[in-house]
Amino acid sequence: MSSPATHVTGIDIELIRAQFPSLATTDDGRPRLYFDNPAGTQVPRIVAERMADCLLHRSANIGGYFETSRLAGEVADDARSAMMDFLNAPSPDEIIFGQNMTSLTFHLARSIGRFLEPGDEVVVSRMDHDANVEPWKLMARDFDLKVRYLPFDTETFEFDLADLDALLNDRTRLVCVGGASNLTGTINDVKAICRRARDAGAWSFIDAVQSAPHIVSDVQEFGCDFFVSSAYKFFGPHQGILWGRRESLEQLQPYKLRPAPDELPWSFETGTQSHEGMAGTAAAVDYFAWVGETAAGCCGSRRDKVSSALEVLFDYERTLAERLVNGLLAIPGVRVLGITEPAAMHRRVPTVSFTHATVAPADIARQLAEHNIFAWSGHNYALEVARALDIEKSGGAVRIGPVHYNTIDEIDTVLDVLQTIVD
Ligand SMILES: Cc1ncc(COP(=O)(O)O)c(C=O)c1O
C-alpha cells in the first residue's frame, strides 16, 4: 500500500490527534486502533478537563443562593447554548438533556402517545437502530396506534421516497427516521423526509446519533419537530440531547414530578441531570469550534466554526471511507453492506460494515482485537437492517467505523490484517 497521507486540505491530523490522550495509549507497546467509533468515540482533553472542573468546583444542585449552585447553573446554561449552536436551534429552551438517546426517546414517546388518538399512524424505518423503532412500537401498543414500516432498497442501501409517499395518509401523525444508519452508513435526505411528513400533517422525529459526529446538524434547515443525539458519539461524554420544536413540545404533557418546573426545557428533564455531562457536552462543541478555527481557518460565530469544522472533517473522512471501501472490495469474499461508489461517498458516513463468505463476523472482530484493532461485530442493535439484509442469523456484520482522528495509515493496517484473517 502507498505511504500514509496525514495532511489533507488544511487538517493537521497529528495536531488533532494530540488533543485525544487515549490515542497515544499503547498495550505492550502496540498502538490502539480505534475503529469502534460508531459505538462511542474517544474524548479530547478539553472534555475531560471541563468535566473534572465541574465535579471538583461546581458540585451542587441548581437554583440555590450559594456559589457552587450558581456555578452549576452556569454549566447548564453554557451547555444549552453550546447545543443550540451545534444544532442551530432557535432557542436554548428547546434543548433537553437526558441520560442517552434511548431514554429520551422512550420518555418523549410516552408523552406523544397520550396526545394521539387510537388508530393514528406512526412511520418507522427498516434502516434504523432499534432505539428509533421499539419505543414507537411500544407506544403504538399502549395507545392503540398503527405502525407502518418504511423499507430501504437492499441494493442501493437508500430509501426510495416514493415508498414514504405511499405510507403517508390522513392518519399519519409521526415519521421517525435516522440521520445516518449505524450499520450501512447511509446518510438520509432528512430535509425531504421532514417536508413530506409536514405536508401530510405529521411530526418528524430524527435520530441523529450517527449523523451528528460527521455532518452539520441544522434543525431549522431540516424542518424536523424532534431531533435527538448522543454526545458520546461526537467526542463528548455519555449524555443524550433532545431538541424539540417549541410549538410541538408545548402541545405535549411531559411525565414529570409535581414540584418540577412546568416550563421548557425543565418540564421535560427528569430528575437531577449529569452536570458534569453537560460540561463535557459543551466542551465537545467547543472542540469542534477549535477545529473550525485551526483547520478550517474560520473566525465567525461558534456556530460558523462548528459548521466549517464538520465540513472540512467530513471531506477528510470521505478519503478514509473511500480507501476502506476500495480495500475491502479488493478482498475476495467480502460483501460491503453500504454505498461503495466513489462518486456517492458524500451520501454515507465513514461507518463501513461488511461480511465475509467464509469467516464469521465475530471471528473477524476477535482476530482484529488480537492486533489491537477495535471493531464491533453483530447487528449493533440495527435489528431491522440486519433482518432486511438477511444477516441476522449469520452473526450480522463487522463494522469498521473511522472518524476524523483516524489516519489512512490505520486504514491500511486494518486492510492488511483483514487480508491475513480471511486468507
Ligand atoms: C443510530 C443510533 N441511534 C440510537 C442509538 C442509541 O443511543 P444511546 O446509547 O444514546 O441510547 C445508537 C447507539 O449506538 C445509534 O447508533
The ligand as an ORCA input file, in Angstrom:
! r2SCAN-3c Opt
* xyz 0 1
  C     -28.343      5.330     15.276
  C     -28.388      5.145     16.757
  N     -29.475      5.516     17.424
  C     -29.583      5.371     18.742
  C     -28.564      4.814     19.483
  C     -28.740      4.671     20.964
  O     -28.050      5.694     21.585
  P     -27.920      5.787     23.166
  O     -26.863      4.834     23.560
  O     -27.548      7.220     23.411
  O     -29.243      5.456     23.743
  C     -27.418      4.383     18.841
  C     -26.322      3.747     19.591
  O     -25.464      3.139     19.065
  C     -27.321      4.562     17.432
  O     -26.236      4.182     16.767
*
